Amino acid sequence: MASSVSDANGNAYINIEEPIPFTATVSYDGVPIYYVNVNSLINQPIGVTIGLYNVTVLFVGSRNQAISNAGISLYRVNTGPTFNGTTGSTGTAAFTNVLGGTYLVTAQYHGLKYSELVTINGNDVITIKSDILAIIDGFPITTMEALIGTLGLGSAVAIVSAFVGGGGRGGRKGKDYEVTTI
């Protein structure tokens, strides 16, 4: 079994020693990405093009506000590699030499996690939108938390009971529900 590493121009050379067909595996950062079946003993180049791209991930809140200091990861599905970064003041994290393919892109901020499955096949900007409404003293407030806080716990329970129980005594027949405000 022969192996070779590409030179500065991206060329790798393998001497064919036996007159039998073989499969050459092209890897990038230890990840097999391309298989070439060689059925010839003629010394000829075989071109393989791999896509390496510059990718920017933009992490925003529910009002499209940039969220800084969020952890961002790009995981190439089934094979790796994983790229990790942190968003800056503009809400972006930049990654270079990202191998083309399908990635699970994840943004994490103070225990909240948002993921999206994307295909990277060019220099892209990927936007991950969250339900973060505001950040107060370093703690994120989501739209659901803001809704519950605005309505108050009793109102939130009444709304849930109305949906679950059919609206109480005046609604559908069945069990009546009572809302108790604490």
MARVEXBA-75416 format. One record per residue: residue number from 0; chain; x, y, z of N, C-alpha, C in turn. Coordinates in Angstrom, 2 decimals, always signed. Layout:
MARVEXBA-75416
<r NUM, A, <X, Y, Z>, <X, Y, Z>, <X, Y, Z>>
...
This chain:
MARVEXBA-75416
<r 0, A, <+0.85, -1.17, +0.00>, <+0.00, +0.00, +0.00>, <+0.90, +1.23, +0.00>>
<r 1, A, <+0.70, +2.08, -0.97>, <+1.49, +3.30, -1.09>, <+0.67, +4.48, -0.63>>
<r 2, A, <+1.35, +5.51, -0.16>, <+0.66, +6.73, +0.22>, <+1.53, +7.92, -0.14>>
<r 3, A, <+0.89, +9.07, -0.24>, <+1.60, +10.28, -0.60>, <+0.87, +11.47, -0.01>>
<r 4, A, <+1.60, +12.55, +0.24>, <+1.02, +13.80, +0.72>, <+1.19, +14.82, -0.39>>
<r 5, A, <+0.16, +15.63, -0.59>, <+0.21, +16.61, -1.68>, <+1.25, +17.69, -1.39>>
<r 6, A, <+1.81, +18.22, -2.47>, <+2.81, +19.29, -2.35>, <+2.11, +20.65, -2.27>>
<r 7, A, <+2.87, +21.72, -2.33>, <+2.33, +23.08, -2.22>, <+1.35, +23.40, -3.33>>
<r 8, A, <+1.46, +22.69, -4.47>, <+0.55, +22.90, -5.58>, <-0.67, +21.99, -5.53>>
<r 9, A, <-0.75, +21.14, -4.52>, <-1.87, +20.22, -4.39>, <-1.70, +18.92, -5.15>>
<r 10, A, <-0.48, +18.64, -5.61>, <-0.24, +17.41, -6.37>, <+0.38, +16.35, -5.47>>
<r 11, A, <-0.13, +15.13, -5.61>, <+0.44, +13.98, -4.90>, <+0.78, +12.93, -5.95>>
<r 12, A, <+1.88, +12.23, -5.73>, <+2.34, +11.22, -6.70>, <+2.43, +9.86, -6.03>>
<r 13, A, <+1.88, +8.86, -6.73>, <+1.96, +7.48, -6.26>, <+2.50, +6.64, -7.40>>
<r 14, A, <+3.54, +5.89, -7.13>, <+4.09, +4.97, -8.13>, <+3.28, +3.69, -8.15>>
<r 15, A, <+2.86, +3.29, -9.35>, <+2.10, +2.05, -9.50>, <+3.11, +0.92, -9.64>>
<r 16, A, <+3.04, -0.04, -8.74>, <+4.02, -1.12, -8.72>, <+3.48, -2.44, -9.22>>
<r 17, A, <+2.17, -2.63, -9.17>, <+1.59, -3.90, -9.59>, <+0.54, -3.66, -10.67>>
<r 18, A, <+0.46, -4.54, -11.64>, <-0.52, -4.36, -12.72>, <-1.92, -4.82, -12.34>>
<r 19, A, <-2.45, -4.32, -11.23>, <-3.81, -4.67, -10.82>, <-4.59, -3.39, -10.53>>
<r 20, A, <-5.90, -3.41, -10.75>, <-6.72, -2.24, -10.41>, <-6.69, -1.99, -8.89>>
<r 21, A, <-6.77, -0.73, -8.51>, <-6.81, -0.41, -7.09>, <-7.65, +0.85, -6.88>>
<r 22, A, <-7.99, +1.09, -5.63>, <-8.74, +2.28, -5.27>, <-7.84, +3.19, -4.45>>
<r 23, A, <-7.73, +4.42, -4.89>, <-6.96, +5.42, -4.15>, <-7.95, +6.22, -3.30>>
<r 24, A, <-7.59, +6.46, -2.05>, <-8.43, +7.24, -1.14>, <-7.80, +8.61, -0.93>>
<r 25, A, <-8.58, +9.65, -1.16>, <-8.12, +11.01, -0.94>, <-8.70, +11.46, +0.39>>
<r 26, A, <-7.83, +11.91, +1.29>, <-8.26, +12.36, +2.61>, <-7.84, +13.80, +2.84>>
<r 27, A, <-8.61, +14.48, +3.68>, <-8.25, +15.84, +4.10>, <-8.39, +15.89, +5.62>>
<r 28, A, <-7.33, +16.27, +6.29>, <-7.31, +16.29, +7.76>, <-7.75, +14.95, +8.34>>
<r 29, A, <-7.33, +13.87, +7.71>, <-7.63, +12.54, +8.21>, <-9.02, +12.03, +7.87>>
<r 30, A, <-9.80, +12.82, +7.14>, <-11.16, +12.43, +6.78>, <-11.18, +11.98, +5.32>>
<r 31, A, <-11.53, +10.70, +5.06>, <-11.65, +10.26, +3.66>, <-12.78, +11.01, +2.97>>
<r 32, A, <-12.46, +11.64, +1.84>, <-13.47, +12.45, +1.17>, <-13.72, +12.05, -0.28>>
<r 33, A, <-12.82, +11.24, -0.83>, <-12.96, +10.92, -2.25>, <-12.26, +9.59, -2.53>>
<r 34, A, <-12.89, +8.76, -3.32>, <-12.30, +7.47, -3.71>, <-12.16, +7.44, -5.23>>
<r 35, A, <-10.97, +7.08, -5.71>, <-10.69, +7.05, -7.14>, <-10.33, +5.62, -7.52>>
<r 36, A, <-11.08, +5.04, -8.46>, <-10.74, +3.71, -8.97>, <-9.73, +3.86, -10.10>>
<r 37, A, <-8.57, +3.21, -9.97>, <-7.50, +3.27, -10.96>, <-7.42, +1.92, -11.65>>
<r 38, A, <-7.66, +1.93, -12.96>, <-7.65, +0.69, -13.73>, <-6.61, +0.72, -14.84>>
<r 39, A, <-5.59, +1.53, -14.71>, <-4.62, +1.70, -15.77>, <-3.21, +1.72, -15.20>>
<r 40, A, <-2.26, +1.26, -16.01>, <-0.85, +1.34, -15.62>, <-0.15, +2.50, -16.33>>
<r 41, A, <-0.92, +3.25, -17.11>, <-0.33, +4.39, -17.81>, <-0.10, +5.51, -16.79>>
<r 42, A, <+1.08, +6.08, -16.87>, <+1.42, +7.15, -15.95>, <+0.70, +8.42, -16.39>>
<r 43, A, <-0.47, +8.66, -15.83>, <-1.26, +9.84, -16.19>, <-1.84, +10.47, -14.94>>
<r 44, A, <-1.96, +11.77, -14.94>, <-2.54, +12.43, -13.77>, <-4.04, +12.16, -13.66>>
<r 45, A, <-4.50, +12.04, -12.45>, <-5.93, +11.91, -12.17>, <-6.29, +13.11, -11.31>>
<r 46, A, <-7.15, +13.95, -11.83>, <-7.51, +15.17, -11.11>, <-8.64, +14.93, -10.11>>
<r 47, A, <-8.45, +15.42, -8.93>, <-9.47, +15.38, -7.89>, <-9.58, +16.78, -7.30>>
<r 48, A, <-10.77, +17.32, -7.31>, <-10.97, +18.66, -6.76>, <-11.80, +18.54, -5.49>>
<r 49, A, <-11.29, +19.13, -4.43>, <-12.06, +19.16, -3.19>, <-12.42, +20.62, -2.89>>
<r 50, A, <-13.53, +20.80, -2.25>, <-13.98, +22.15, -1.91>, <-13.57, +22.53, -0.50>>
<r 51, A, <-12.77, +23.57, -0.39>, <-12.42, +24.17, +0.90>, <-12.93, +25.60, +0.87>>
<r 52, A, <-13.72, +25.95, +1.88>, <-14.42, +27.23, +1.83>, <-14.21, +28.05, +3.10>>
<r 53, A, <-14.47, +29.34, +2.97>, <-14.49, +30.25, +4.11>, <-15.96, +30.43, +4.49>>
<r 54, A, <-16.27, +30.13, +5.74>, <-17.65, +30.15, +6.20>, <-17.76, +31.08, +7.41>>
<r 55, A, <-18.78, +31.91, +7.39>, <-19.07, +32.78, +8.53>, <-20.42, +32.38, +9.09>>
<r 56, A, <-20.49, +32.24, +10.41>, <-21.76, +31.96, +11.08>, <-22.18, +33.21, +11.82>>
<r 57, A, <-23.40, +33.67, +11.55>, <-23.98, +34.83, +12.21>, <-25.05, +34.32, +13.17>>
<r 58, A, <-24.92, +34.67, +14.46>, <-25.87, +34.25, +15.48>, <-26.64, +35.48, +15.95>>
<r 59, A, <-27.98, +35.44, +15.77>, <-28.81, +36.59, +16.10>, <-29.96, +36.18, +17.01>>
<r 60, A, <-30.54, +37.20, +17.66>, <-31.70, +37.00, +18.52>, <-32.99, +37.16, +17.74>>
<r 61, A, <-34.10, +37.15, +18.46>, <-35.42, +37.20, +17.83>, <-35.69, +38.51, +17.10>>
<r 62, A, <-34.96, +39.58, +17.46>, <-35.11, +40.86, +16.79>, <-33.94, +41.12, +15.85>>
<r 63, A, <-33.25, +40.06, +15.44>, <-32.09, +40.09, +14.55>, <-30.90, +40.84, +15.15>>
<r 64, A, <-30.86, +40.94, +16.47>, <-29.72, +41.57, +17.13>, <-28.57, +40.57, +17.23>>
<r 65, A, <-27.35, +41.06, +16.99>, <-26.16, +40.22, +17.06>, <-25.94, +39.75, +18.50>>
<r 66, A, <-25.56, +38.47, +18.64>, <-25.28, +37.92, +19.97>, <-23.81, +37.54, +20.01>>
<r 67, A, <-23.07, +38.21, +20.89>, <-21.64, +37.95, +21.02>, <-21.37, +36.93, +22.12>>
<r 68, A, <-20.16, +36.37, +22.10>, <-19.69, +35.40, +23.09>, <-20.48, +34.09, +23.10>>
<r 69, A, <-21.04, +33.72, +21.97>, <-21.73, +32.44, +21.84>, <-20.76, +31.42, +21.25>>
<r 70, A, <-20.83, +30.21, +21.71>, <-20.02, +29.14, +21.16>, <-20.65, +28.62, +19.88>>
<r 71, A, <-19.86, +28.49, +18.85>, <-20.34, +28.01, +17.55>, <-19.54, +26.77, +17.18>>
<r 72, A, <-20.24, +25.73, +16.72>, <-19.54, +24.54, +16.23>, <-20.14, +24.12, +14.90>>
<r 73, A, <-19.26, +23.64, +14.02>, <-19.65, +23.07, +12.74>, <-19.16, +21.63, +12.75>>
<r 74, A, <-20.08, +20.68, +12.64>, <-19.71, +19.26, +12.62>, <-20.11, +18.68, +11.27>>
<r 75, A, <-19.13, +18.18, +10.53>, <-19.41, +17.54, +9.24>, <-20.06, +16.19, +9.52>>
<r 76, A, <-21.32, +16.06, +9.14>, <-22.14, +14.90, +9.48>, <-21.49, +13.59, +9.03>>
<r 77, A, <-21.43, +12.64, +9.93>, <-20.95, +11.27, +9.76>, <-19.43, +11.12, +9.69>>
<r 78, A, <-18.69, +12.18, +9.38>, <-17.25, +11.99, +9.20>, <-16.38, +12.94, +9.99>>
<r 79, A, <-16.93, +14.08, +10.43>, <-16.07, +15.11, +11.00>, <-15.41, +15.82, +9.83>>
<r 80, A, <-14.59, +16.76, +10.06>, <-14.12, +17.25, +11.34>, <-15.12, +18.21, +11.98>>
<r 81, A, <-14.80, +18.64, +13.19>, <-15.58, +19.65, +13.89>, <-14.75, +20.92, +13.99>>
<r 82, A, <-15.36, +22.04, +13.66>, <-14.73, +23.35, +13.80>, <-15.42, +24.07, +14.95>>
<r 83, A, <-14.66, +24.76, +15.79>, <-15.22, +25.47, +16.94>, <-14.77, +26.92, +16.93>>
<r 84, A, <-15.65, +27.81, +17.36>, <-15.31, +29.22, +17.45>, <-16.26, +29.93, +18.40>>
<r 85, A, <-16.04, +31.23, +18.55>, <-16.86, +32.07, +19.42>, <-17.23, +33.33, +18.65>>
<r 86, A, <-18.49, +33.75, +18.79>, <-18.92, +34.95, +18.09>, <-18.32, +36.20, +18.73>>
<r 87, A, <-18.00, +37.16, +17.87>, <-17.46, +38.45, +18.32>, <-18.59, +39.45, +18.52>>
<r 88, A, <-18.23, +40.71, +18.60>, <-19.21, +41.77, +18.88>, <-20.25, +41.92, +17.77>>
<r 89, A, <-19.94, +41.45, +16.57>, <-20.90, +41.53, +15.46>, <-21.78, +40.28, +15.37>>
<r 90, A, <-21.59, +39.34, +16.31>, <-22.37, +38.11, +16.31>, <-21.87, +37.07, +15.34>>
<r 91, A, <-20.65, +37.28, +14.80>, <-20.13, +36.35, +13.80>, <-18.92, +35.58, +14.30>>
<r 92, A, <-18.77, +34.39, +13.77>, <-17.58, +33.57, +13.96>, <-17.16, +33.12, +12.57>>
<r 93, A, <-15.87, +33.27, +12.25>, <-15.36, +32.94, +10.92>, <-14.54, +31.66, +10.96>>
<r 94, A, <-14.70, +30.84, +9.94>, <-13.97, +29.58, +9.82>, <-13.35, +29.51, +8.43>>
<r 95, A, <-12.09, +29.09, +8.36>, <-11.41, +28.96, +7.07>, <-11.12, +27.49, +6.77>>
<r 96, A, <-10.95, +27.20, +5.50>, <-10.65, +25.84, +5.03>, <-11.65, +24.81, +5.53>>
<r 97, A, <-12.93, +25.15, +5.39>, <-14.00, +24.23, +5.76>, <-14.28, +23.34, +4.56>>
<r 98, A, <-14.18, +22.06, +4.77>, <-14.43, +21.08, +3.73>, <-15.90, +21.08, +3.36>>
<r 99, A, <-16.21, +21.08, +2.07>, <-17.59, +21.06, +1.63>, <-18.32, +19.82, +2.14>>
<r 100, A, <-19.62, +19.94, +2.34>, <-20.43, +18.82, +2.81>, <-21.60, +19.29, +3.64>>
<r 101, A, <-22.27, +18.33, +4.28>, <-23.41, +18.62, +5.13>, <-22.93, +18.75, +6.57>>
<r 102, A, <-23.31, +19.85, +7.21>, <-22.85, +20.15, +8.57>, <-24.03, +20.40, +9.50>>
<r 103, A, <-23.84, +20.01, +10.76>, <-24.73, +20.43, +11.83>, <-24.06, +21.64, +12.46>>
<r 104, A, <-24.69, +22.80, +12.30>, <-24.15, +24.05, +12.83>, <-24.91, +24.35, +14.12>>
<r 105, A, <-24.17, +24.52, +15.22>, <-24.78, +24.72, +16.53>, <-24.25, +26.00, +17.17>>
<r 106, A, <-25.18, +26.77, +17.73>, <-24.83, +27.96, +18.51>, <-25.29, +27.71, +19.94>>
<r 107, A, <-24.40, +27.96, +20.91>, <-24.74, +27.79, +22.32>, <-24.46, +29.07, +23.08>>
<r 108, A, <-25.43, +29.45, +23.91>, <-25.27, +30.66, +24.71>, <-25.96, +30.45, +26.06>>
<r 109, A, <-25.19, +30.45, +27.12>, <-25.70, +30.33, +28.50>, <-26.74, +29.23, +28.65>>
<r 110, A, <-26.43, +28.04, +28.22>, <-27.33, +26.90, +28.38>, <-28.38, +26.75, +27.30>>
<r 111, A, <-28.51, +27.73, +26.43>, <-29.45, +27.62, +25.31>, <-28.69, +27.10, +24.10>>
<r 112, A, <-29.34, +26.25, +23.31>, <-28.68, +25.61, +22.18>, <-29.59, +25.67, +20.96>>
<r 113, A, <-29.03, +26.11, +19.84>, <-29.77, +26.23, +18.59>, <-28.96, +25.55, +17.49>>
<r 114, A, <-29.58, +24.65, +16.73>, <-28.86, +23.91, +15.69>, <-29.61, +23.95, +14.38>>
<r 115, A, <-28.84, +23.84, +13.32>, <-29.41, +23.81, +11.98>, <-28.54, +22.92, +11.10>>
<r 116, A, <-29.15, +22.14, +10.23>, <-28.45, +21.29, +9.28>, <-28.30, +22.07, +7.98>>
<r 117, A, <-27.05, +22.26, +7.51>, <-26.81, +23.04, +6.30>, <-25.83, +22.32, +5.39>>
<r 118, A, <-25.91, +22.62, +4.10>, <-24.95, +22.12, +3.13>, <-24.01, +23.26, +2.79>>
<r 119, A, <-22.72, +23.00, +2.95>, <-21.71, +24.00, +2.63>, <-21.07, +23.59, +1.30>>
<r 120, A, <-21.24, +24.46, +0.30>, <-20.64, +24.19, -1.01>, <-20.11, +25.48, -1.64>>
<r 121, A, <-19.75, +26.42, -0.79>, <-19.20, +27.69, -1.25>, <-18.86, +28.55, -0.05>>
<r 122, A, <-18.29, +29.72, -0.33>, <-18.01, +30.68, +0.73>, <-19.35, +31.25, +1.18>>
<r 123, A, <-19.82, +30.82, +2.35>, <-21.18, +31.12, +2.78>, <-21.23, +31.90, +4.09>>
<r 124, A, <-22.36, +32.59, +4.29>, <-22.73, +33.15, +5.59>, <-23.97, +32.37, +6.03>>
<r 125, A, <-23.86, +31.73, +7.17>, <-24.96, +30.93, +7.71>, <-25.52, +31.70, +8.90>>
<r 126, A, <-26.82, +31.95, +8.88>, <-27.46, +32.68, +9.98>, <-28.23, +31.70, +10.86>>
<r 127, A, <-27.92, +31.72, +12.14>, <-28.66, +30.93, +13.13>, <-29.46, +31.93, +13.95>>
<r 128, A, <-30.78, +31.80, +13.88>, <-31.66, +32.72, +14.60>, <-32.18, +32.04, +15.86>>
<r 129, A, <-32.14, +32.78, +16.96>, <-32.59, +32.25, +18.25>, <-33.86, +32.97, +18.69>>
<r 130, A, <-34.42, +32.52, +19.81>, <-35.58, +33.19, +20.39>, <-35.17, +34.10, +21.55>>
<r 131, A, <-33.88, +34.50, +21.56>, <-33.39, +35.40, +22.61>, <-33.89, +36.81, +22.30>>
<r 132, A, <-34.68, +37.35, +23.22>, <-35.25, +38.67, +23.05>, <-34.29, +39.75, +23.54>>
<r 133, A, <-33.63, +39.49, +24.67>, <-32.70, +40.47, +25.24>, <-31.71, +39.73, +26.14>>
<r 134, A, <-30.62, +40.41, +26.45>, <-29.64, +39.88, +27.38>, <-29.50, +40.92, +28.49>>
<r 135, A, <-29.85, +40.51, +29.70>, <-29.82, +41.42, +30.84>, <-28.79, +40.92, +31.84>>
<r 136, A, <-27.80, +41.75, +32.12>, <-26.70, +41.39, +33.02>, <-26.07, +40.05, +32.64>>
<r 137, A, <-25.93, +39.82, +31.35>, <-25.28, +38.61, +30.86>, <-26.19, +37.39, +30.77>>
<r 138, A, <-27.45, +37.52, +31.15>, <-28.38, +36.40, +31.10>, <-29.40, +36.61, +29.99>>
<r 139, A, <-29.58, +35.60, +29.14>, <-30.53, +35.74, +28.03>, <-31.98, +35.62, +28.50>>
<r 140, A, <-32.83, +36.43, +27.92>, <-34.27, +36.37, +28.15>, <-34.89, +35.97, +26.81>>
<r 141, A, <-35.57, +34.82, +26.79>, <-36.19, +34.35, +25.55>, <-37.58, +34.97, +25.41>>
<r 142, A, <-38.15, +34.86, +24.23>, <-39.47, +35.42, +23.99>, <-40.52, +34.75, +24.88>>
<r 143, A, <-40.39, +33.45, +25.14>, <-41.35, +32.75, +26.00>, <-41.25, +33.25, +27.44>>
<r 144, A, <-40.02, +33.45, +27.92>, <-39.84, +33.97, +29.29>, <-40.41, +35.37, +29.40>>
<r 145, A, <-40.22, +36.17, +28.37>, <-40.76, +37.53, +28.37>, <-42.28, +37.51, +28.37>>
<r 146, A, <-42.87, +36.59, +27.61>, <-44.33, +36.47, +27.56>, <-44.88, +36.08, +28.92>>
<r 147, A, <-44.27, +35.10, +29.54>, <-44.72, +34.66, +30.86>, <-44.55, +35.79, +31.88>>
<r 148, A, <-43.43, +36.49, +31.80>, <-43.19, +37.61, +32.72>, <-44.17, +38.75, +32.51>>
<r 149, A, <-44.53, +39.02, +31.27>, <-45.45, +40.11, +30.96>, <-46.87, +39.77, +31.40>>
<r 150, A, <-47.30, +38.54, +31.09>, <-48.66, +38.14, +31.43>, <-48.81, +37.82, +32.91>>
<r 151, A, <-47.72, +37.44, +33.53>, <-47.79, +36.98, +34.91>, <-48.09, +35.50, +34.93>>
<r 152, A, <-47.69, +34.83, +35.95>, <-47.85, +33.37, +36.03>, <-49.31, +32.96, +35.96>>
<r 153, A, <-50.20, +33.70, +36.65>, <-51.62, +33.34, +36.66>, <-52.23, +33.41, +35.27>>
<r 154, A, <-51.88, +34.46, +34.52>, <-52.41, +34.61, +33.17>, <-51.88, +33.52, +32.26>>
<r 155, A, <-50.61, +33.16, +32.43>, <-50.03, +32.10, +31.61>, <-50.73, +30.78, +31.89>>
<r 156, A, <-51.03, +30.49, +33.15>, <-51.73, +29.25, +33.51>, <-53.13, +29.28, +32.94>>
<r 157, A, <-53.81, +30.43, +32.97>, <-55.16, +30.54, +32.42>, <-55.16, +30.28, +30.93>>
<r 158, A, <-54.15, +30.80, +30.23>, <-54.06, +30.57, +28.79>, <-53.85, +29.09, +28.50>>
<r 159, A, <-52.94, +28.45, +29.23>, <-52.69, +27.02, +29.03>, <-53.94, +26.23, +29.34>>
<r 160, A, <-54.64, +26.56, +30.42>, <-55.86, +25.84, +30.79>, <-56.93, +26.01, +29.74>>
<r 161, A, <-57.03, +27.19, +29.16>, <-58.03, +27.42, +28.12>, <-57.76, +26.54, +26.91>>
<r 162, A, <-56.48, +26.39, +26.53>, <-56.14, +25.54, +25.39>, <-56.33, +24.07, +25.73>>
<r 163, A, <-55.91, +23.66, +26.90>, <-55.96, +22.25, +27.28>, <-57.36, +21.83, +27.65>>
<r 164, A, <-58.07, +22.69, +28.41>, <-59.36, +22.28, +28.97>, <-60.56, +22.74, +28.20>>
<r 165, A, <-60.39, +23.40, +27.10>, <-61.54, +23.80, +26.30>, <-62.22, +25.05, +26.80>>
<r 166, A, <-61.58, +25.82, +27.68>, <-62.14, +27.10, +28.06>, <-62.95, +27.09, +29.33>>
<r 167, A, <-62.94, +26.04, +30.08>, <-63.63, +26.04, +31.38>, <-65.10, +25.75, +31.24>>
<r 168, A, <-65.94, +26.32, +32.14>, <-67.37, +25.99, +32.23>, <-68.14, +26.35, +30.95>>
<r 169, A, <-67.77, +27.39, +30.28>, <-68.53, +27.81, +29.10>, <-68.07, +27.13, +27.83>>
<r 170, A, <-67.05, +26.30, +27.88>, <-66.47, +25.68, +26.68>, <-67.11, +24.34, +26.39>>
<r 171, A, <-66.28, +23.41, +25.90>, <-66.75, +22.08, +25.55>, <-67.22, +21.34, +26.79>>
<r 172, A, <-68.05, +20.32, +26.56>, <-68.46, +19.47, +27.67>, <-67.28, +18.65, +28.10>>
<r 173, A, <-67.22, +18.36, +29.37>, <-66.12, +17.58, +29.90>, <-65.72, +18.15, +31.24>>
<r 174, A, <-64.57, +17.80, +31.68>, <-64.08, +18.20, +32.99>, <-63.82, +19.71, +33.03>>
<r 175, A, <-64.29, +20.33, +34.12>, <-64.00, +21.75, +34.33>, <-62.62, +21.89, +34.93>>
<r 176, A, <-61.96, +22.98, +34.59>, <-60.63, +23.27, +35.12>, <-60.69, +24.54, +35.92>>
<r 177, A, <-59.96, +24.55, +37.01>, <-59.92, +25.72, +37.87>, <-58.52, +26.27, +37.87>>
<r 178, A, <-58.38, +27.56, +37.72>, <-57.08, +28.22, +37.73>, <-56.91, +28.90, +39.07>>
<r 179, A, <-55.82, +28.60, +39.71>, <-55.51, +29.23, +40.99>, <-54.28, +30.09, +40.80>>
<r 180, A, <-54.37, +31.35, +41.14>, <-53.21, +32.24, +41.07>, <-52.49, +32.19, +42.40>>
<r 181, A, <-51.20, +31.93, +42.34>, <-50.40, +31.80, +43.57>, <-49.62, +33.08, +43.78>>
